[in-house]
Amino acid sequence: MRRASILLLSFAFLLLSGASASAADFKVGVIDVEYVIVKSKKGMAAKKKLKTEFEKRQRDLDGKQKELLEMKKQLENPSDMMPQDKKRAMAVQYQQGLLKLQEAFMKNQQELAKREVELMKPILKSLEGVLKSKAESGGFDLIMNKSQHGVLFTKKSHDITEDVLTTLNAR
């Protein structure tokens, strides 16, 4: 009985020591992908391009919103002696304008998101290449995204964010 217990403990020790030896050989890298994209030259250029493309649309929307606010003030002004039929027509015009503005705003947001995806595709492809290269040259078995909810803590020595950012900017 005692001999069986010793053999069982020895076997368990061997298994655990073998697992820890293989775990010690397992190299993990962690990267903040969102940070790399935002801080990279290509990411900043894409953001600037996106902003330039959509600034005019935003100014137009802001102008329409300002017009509607003026119309609303006029409708709500108790001292305005506008005839009721004209006031009703203005209220209908205001409601229609508000709906059109909301539709234009939603369409603008959708187009902005679509364009952002288009501009990010080549950056993400380039980043994928950098990560593959870093994994091979650095002997990494796994590289995880720090900005996802899965990584709560990592040692600074595992964080390769700045190294990846430098390499991506060099491409």
C-alpha positions, -999 to +999 in steps of 0.1 A: +000+000+000+028+024+010+048+014-021+017+021-043+013+056-027+050+064-033+048+052-070+016+073-075+032+104-059+064+099-080+043+095-112+023+127-103+056+146-097+070+135-130+038+146-148+038+180-131+075+186-137+071+176-173+041+200-177+060+229-161+090+222-183+069+224-214+050+255-200+084+272-195+092+266-232+059+282-242+065+318-251+036+343-251+036+378-264+009+404-257+001+434-280-024+463-277-037+462-313-059+492-309-030+513-296-007+502-325-033+511-351-041+545-336-004+554-331+010+540-363+018+564-392-006+545-415-034+546-388-029+583-382-029+590-420-061+569-424-078+588-395-068+622-411-081+611-445-114+599-430-118+632-411-111+652-443-136+632-463-164+636-438-159+671-425-179+687-453-208+664-448-207+671-411-207+709-418-238+704-440-256+684-414-247+710-387-261+738-410-293+719-415-296+713-378-291+750-371-319+759-396-342+734-379-334+749-344-342+784-357-375+770-371-383+754-338-376+786-319-399+805-342-426+778-337-423+779-299-422+817-297-455+828-280-451+864-291-450+855-328-483+864-344-481+840-373-514+827-387-524+792-375-524+777-410-489+790-417-478+778-383-491+743-390-474+742-424-441+753-407-446+726-380-450+699-407-420+713-425-400+712-393-410+675-386-401+665-422-368+683-419-361+666-386-367+632-401-346+640-431-318+652-408-319+620-387-318+599-419-289+619-433-271+616-399-276+578-399-265+574-435-234+595-428-225+573-398-229+542-418-208+555-446-182+567-421-180+532-406-178+515-440-151+539-451-132+533-419-132+495-425-120+501-460-091+523-448-082+498-420-080+467-441-045+473-455-032+484-421-046+452-405-031+431-433+003+448-427+000+443-390-008+407-395+024+403-415+044+421-387+029+398-361+037+367-380+072+378-386+076+387-349+062+353-339+087+335-361+117+356-353+109+359-315+100+323-311+065+331-298+040+303-295+011+327-289+005+364-293-026+378-276-045+410-280-042+431-248-072+453-256-095+423-256-112+413-224-092+381-222-059+396-210-063+411-175-026+412-166+008+406-183+043+411-173+060+440-191+085+416-206+057+399-225+043+432-240+056+436-276+033+465-285+060+492-289+083+468-309+054+459-332+045+496-336+081+505-346+083+476-371+049+486-386+060+522-390+091+511-408+071+493-435 
